[in-house]
Amino acid sequence: MTTTTPQVPTVRPPASGIGSRARKARKALTSPWASTLAIVIAVLWTVPTVGLLVTSFRPELDIRTSGWWTVFGDAFAGEGVFSLRNYETALYGSSTNMIEFFVNSFVVTLPAVFIPITIALLAAYGFAWIDFKGRDILFIAVFALQVVPIQITLVPLLSAYVDLGINGTFWTIWLSHSIFALPLAIFLLHNFMKDVPRSLVEAARVDGAGHVKIFFQVMMPLLTPAIAAFAIFQFLWVWNDLLVALVMGDLRTFPLTVRIAELAGSRGGDWHVLSAGAFISMVVPVIVFLALQRYFVRGMLAGAVKG
């Protein structure tokens, strides 16, 4: 005689509010309409870049007589002509030599990334883990500085640099970019530090660690995504900056963006070289972003999800 064991129905616990919201968000983001919209936006965003890339390899005469999209028909007809002449002119032309300005961009960008990160790390740790009077009010004031337009600060800063006798040097550009970047850097790093479990910090304090030891041995190893995220953001911002470089710099300190703005000539007669110059300036930011993009995403999402 065969006996069968009765099947006990599985009882699943009710989904929490956070899990339910997560499933709804995932369903909304993975819907066919959302995917289609994302693809359309990506294509529309990419088309101008593709046009600029194609134009950078076309001879000057072809650029002046036809649009970049005609190269596809010419390619099928065997009439497409591509050349590196625009890149040679942009890099080594007597009036558009970019090598010195390319080096200046590195000289400007690297300290302008390192300085605000160093200061913001110390300030963020103070706001997150050191209890002092007026901490919350001061943090709100620092965060509120993000809404101050850069344009209205240029003249007072330039006047201060002239009084100090450092105008026209790299220091004016470094300090300006650091000042403009600090509010966002402190806010981003503060949010990441607040996500560190308090029990971890308390355990370090029980073992006799002070603030310096906690900062370097507990916080710093955990802050790699946030530091990399801000470093990428600041690197791209400073590398592509034109306004601060024009106002605060001079011929000895001008970065690559200033030279690219001048590639078209005073009357726009050399604008065909501009496309090649634009792609030359894009090489370094693209490499930096692709190499560190995973840290960028993780750092920007720090503190965005609770519970």
VEXVEX-267934 format. One record per residue (C-alpha): chain; x, y, z. Coordinates in Angstrom, 3 decimals. Layout:
// residues N
kette x y z
A X Y Z;
...
//
This chain:
// residues 307
kette x y z
A 0.000 0.000 0.000;
A 1.399 3.309 -1.065;
A 1.049 6.298 1.190;
A 1.325 9.839 -0.031;
A 2.556 12.685 2.001;
A 0.203 15.665 1.898;
A 1.713 18.710 0.308;
A 1.936 21.659 2.628;
A 1.405 24.914 0.774;
A 4.310 27.324 1.011;
A 3.445 30.500 2.803;
A 5.444 33.490 1.654;
A 5.907 36.408 3.993;
A 4.279 39.609 2.864;
A 6.506 41.885 0.872;
A 7.806 44.882 2.713;
A 7.093 48.386 1.555;
A 10.684 48.831 0.381;
A 10.601 45.581 -1.617;
A 7.304 46.523 -3.196;
A 8.592 49.932 -4.241;
A 11.772 48.350 -5.608;
A 9.764 45.926 -7.742;
A 7.585 48.734 -9.070;
A 10.623 50.832 -9.907;
A 12.313 47.871 -11.611;
A 9.183 47.130 -13.619;
A 8.880 50.764 -14.709;
A 12.532 51.010 -15.706;
A 12.538 47.710 -17.611;
A 9.322 48.322 -19.554;
A 9.547 48.261 -23.381;
A 8.524 51.918 -23.537;
A 11.327 52.989 -21.213;
A 13.879 50.917 -23.136;
A 12.692 52.335 -26.457;
A 12.847 55.883 -25.128;
A 16.371 55.308 -23.793;
A 17.522 53.973 -27.169;
A 15.981 56.934 -29.021;
A 17.652 59.434 -26.670;
A 20.999 57.616 -27.009;
A 20.789 57.705 -30.818;
A 19.825 61.388 -30.926;
A 22.622 62.198 -28.485;
A 25.179 60.254 -30.534;
A 24.347 61.565 -34.019;
A 26.104 64.968 -33.593;
A 29.195 63.217 -32.222;
A 29.285 60.848 -35.189;
A 28.924 63.821 -37.544;
A 31.794 65.602 -35.816;
A 33.975 62.485 -36.035;
A 33.299 62.024 -39.757;
A 33.926 65.724 -40.412;
A 37.281 65.596 -38.645;
A 38.601 63.176 -41.300;
A 37.193 64.963 -44.380;
A 39.231 67.344 -46.550;
A 38.451 71.037 -46.256;
A 36.942 71.269 -49.740;
A 34.533 68.381 -49.106;
A 33.449 69.911 -45.787;
A 32.627 73.205 -47.484;
A 30.693 71.658 -50.391;
A 28.665 68.834 -48.817;
A 27.335 67.574 -45.507;
A 29.010 64.851 -43.485;
A 26.168 62.409 -44.110;
A 27.051 62.257 -47.827;
A 30.158 60.189 -47.054;
A 28.048 57.060 -46.700;
A 26.757 57.355 -50.266;
A 30.239 58.237 -51.507;
A 31.667 55.193 -49.746;
A 29.307 52.869 -51.616;
A 30.259 54.628 -54.852;
A 33.960 54.303 -54.084;
A 34.451 58.063 -53.969;
A 34.914 58.616 -50.236;
A 38.103 60.427 -49.314;
A 39.433 60.614 -45.753;
A 42.549 62.361 -44.522;
A 44.512 63.093 -41.350;
A 45.393 66.560 -42.580;
A 43.003 68.274 -40.130;
A 44.629 66.509 -37.172;
A 48.119 67.403 -38.382;
A 47.082 71.044 -38.775;
A 45.486 71.130 -35.337;
A 48.473 69.543 -33.611;
A 51.419 71.003 -35.458;
A 50.140 73.906 -37.535;
A 52.105 77.109 -37.035;
A 49.042 79.069 -35.895;
A 47.184 76.261 -34.090;
A 49.894 74.295 -32.274;
A 48.088 72.413 -29.485;
A 50.927 70.492 -27.821;
A 51.763 73.194 -25.263;
A 48.106 73.751 -24.442;
A 47.586 69.997 -24.075;
A 50.302 69.953 -21.410;
A 48.763 73.023 -19.749;
A 45.465 71.166 -19.469;
A 47.147 68.456 -17.401;
A 48.964 71.033 -15.280;
A 45.659 72.793 -14.599;
A 43.444 69.734 -14.131;
A 45.420 67.424 -11.845;
A 45.977 69.907 -8.951;
A 42.413 71.220 -9.416;
A 41.223 67.663 -8.708;
A 43.634 66.833 -5.880;
A 43.229 70.042 -3.849;
A 39.408 69.992 -3.377;
A 39.390 66.253 -2.683;
A 41.970 66.667 0.092;
A 40.120 69.545 1.749;
A 36.671 68.002 1.252;
A 37.697 64.693 2.848;
A 38.708 66.451 6.052;
A 35.625 68.671 6.090;
A 33.256 65.787 5.324;
A 34.692 63.707 8.160;
A 34.242 66.624 10.534;
A 30.614 67.108 9.523;
A 29.862 63.376 9.677;
A 31.638 62.179 12.831;
A 32.720 65.140 14.951;
A 30.000 66.702 17.064;
A 30.507 70.454 17.424;
A 28.193 73.395 17.974;
A 26.478 74.680 14.829;
A 27.495 71.665 12.736;
A 24.146 71.247 10.981;
A 23.769 74.953 10.212;
A 27.295 75.157 8.826;
A 26.750 72.060 6.675;
A 23.551 73.525 5.223;
A 25.404 76.768 4.500;
A 28.166 74.876 2.679;
A 25.634 72.882 0.681;
A 23.718 76.062 -0.191;
A 26.848 77.494 -1.829;
A 26.156 75.200 -4.777;
A 23.386 77.526 -5.924;
A 25.731 80.516 -6.219;
A 26.432 81.142 -9.933;
A 30.095 80.977 -10.851;
A 29.818 84.093 -13.005;
A 29.117 86.442 -10.108;
A 32.195 85.263 -8.208;
A 34.744 85.780 -10.979;
A 35.258 89.534 -10.570;
A 35.671 89.466 -6.738;
A 38.052 86.505 -6.997;
A 40.095 88.158 -9.729;
A 40.342 91.353 -7.650;
A 41.582 89.323 -4.686;
A 44.182 87.568 -6.846;
A 45.436 90.906 -8.176;
A 45.777 92.218 -4.627;
A 47.755 89.092 -3.680;
A 49.960 89.391 -6.757;
A 49.217 85.900 -8.101;
A 47.007 86.827 -11.059;
A 47.960 85.211 -14.349;
A 49.516 82.148 -12.682;
A 48.327 78.572 -12.385;
A 47.462 79.227 -8.737;
A 44.521 81.432 -9.703;
A 42.994 78.642 -11.798;
A 43.702 75.951 -9.209;
A 42.201 77.959 -6.346;
A 39.158 79.017 -8.379;
A 38.293 75.476 -9.427;
A 38.869 74.227 -5.887;
A 36.554 76.868 -4.424;
A 33.810 76.077 -6.931;
A 34.129 72.313 -6.372;
A 34.227 72.175 -2.573;
A 30.457 72.385 -1.830;
A 29.623 69.401 -4.035;
A 32.685 67.459 -2.878;
A 31.859 67.935 0.801;
A 28.219 66.998 0.241;
A 29.060 63.850 -1.725;
A 31.772 62.598 0.639;
A 29.681 63.468 3.711;
A 26.791 61.320 2.457;
A 29.138 58.431 1.819;
A 30.750 58.698 5.267;
A 27.354 58.766 6.967;
A 26.622 55.364 5.387;
A 29.544 53.796 7.253;
A 28.082 51.759 10.163;
A 28.431 53.563 13.456;
A 29.359 50.261 15.110;
A 32.514 50.153 12.988;
A 33.586 53.573 14.204;
A 32.681 52.802 17.801;
A 34.704 49.571 17.663;
A 37.727 51.544 16.499;
A 37.243 54.010 19.340;
A 37.042 51.167 21.860;
A 40.391 49.926 20.543;
A 41.866 53.349 21.306;
A 41.800 54.888 17.845;
A 41.489 58.639 17.600;
A 40.012 60.687 14.790;
A 43.223 60.606 12.733;
A 43.519 56.824 12.899;
A 39.814 56.325 12.209;
A 40.020 58.637 9.222;
A 43.014 56.949 7.577;
A 42.477 53.309 8.588;
A 38.693 53.005 8.702;
A 37.219 55.657 6.409;
A 39.761 55.964 3.613;
A 39.624 52.293 2.489;
A 35.821 52.568 2.264;
A 35.781 55.877 0.386;
A 37.347 54.709 -2.882;
A 34.075 54.787 -4.898;
A 33.121 58.247 -3.637;
A 36.595 59.690 -4.198;
A 36.760 58.215 -7.693;
A 33.265 59.510 -8.509;
A 34.099 63.056 -7.560;
A 37.541 62.838 -9.168;
A 35.940 61.886 -12.495;
A 33.333 64.613 -12.195;
A 35.902 67.262 -11.318;
A 38.373 66.069 -13.946;
A 35.785 66.325 -16.722;
A 34.602 69.712 -15.455;
A 38.062 71.274 -15.254;
A 39.354 69.680 -18.459;
A 36.402 71.071 -20.443;
A 36.307 74.454 -18.709;
A 36.713 77.593 -20.782;
A 35.245 80.418 -18.679;
A 37.566 80.172 -15.663;
A 40.598 79.618 -17.896;
A 39.867 82.743 -19.930;
A 39.186 84.980 -16.935;
A 41.875 83.743 -14.557;
A 44.634 82.667 -16.959;
A 46.887 84.198 -19.594;
A 48.934 83.018 -22.577;
A 51.278 81.019 -20.309;
A 48.499 79.128 -18.532;
A 45.767 78.727 -21.169;
A 44.546 75.097 -21.400;
A 43.431 73.162 -24.456;
A 39.892 74.534 -24.465;
A 41.121 78.074 -25.119;
A 43.106 76.951 -28.160;
A 40.153 74.957 -29.483;
A 37.960 78.044 -29.209;
A 40.500 79.866 -31.367;
A 40.859 77.139 -34.006;
A 38.020 78.497 -36.123;
A 39.934 81.747 -36.637;
A 38.759 85.289 -36.096;
A 36.313 85.054 -39.024;
A 35.475 81.374 -38.869;
A 37.652 80.593 -41.891;
A 39.422 77.621 -40.270;
A 36.443 75.953 -38.674;
A 37.204 72.646 -40.451;
A 40.137 72.206 -38.017;
A 37.814 72.643 -35.064;
A 36.332 69.146 -35.436;
A 39.783 67.546 -35.260;
A 40.737 69.703 -32.282;
A 37.539 68.730 -30.471;
A 38.314 65.027 -30.778;
A 41.908 65.559 -29.686;
A 40.606 67.177 -26.500;
A 38.088 64.347 -25.973;
A 40.649 61.538 -25.892;
A 41.796 61.951 -22.283;
A 38.330 62.497 -20.691;
A 36.919 59.454 -22.513;
A 39.780 57.252 -21.310;
A 39.413 58.493 -17.722;
A 35.651 57.995 -17.680;
A 35.719 54.508 -19.227;
A 38.425 53.390 -16.824;
A 36.613 54.606 -13.690;
A 32.944 54.586 -14.676;
A 31.977 51.793 -12.248;
A 33.316 53.864 -9.339;
A 31.509 56.900 -10.705;
A 28.130 55.128 -10.612;
A 28.712 53.639 -7.159;
A 29.894 56.928 -5.731;
A 27.056 59.005 -7.157;
A 24.499 56.565 -5.721;
A 26.040 56.669 -2.251;
A 23.416 57.555 0.308;
A 20.620 57.455 -2.271;
A 19.029 54.278 -0.882;
A 18.118 53.818 2.734;
A 16.647 50.850 4.534;
//
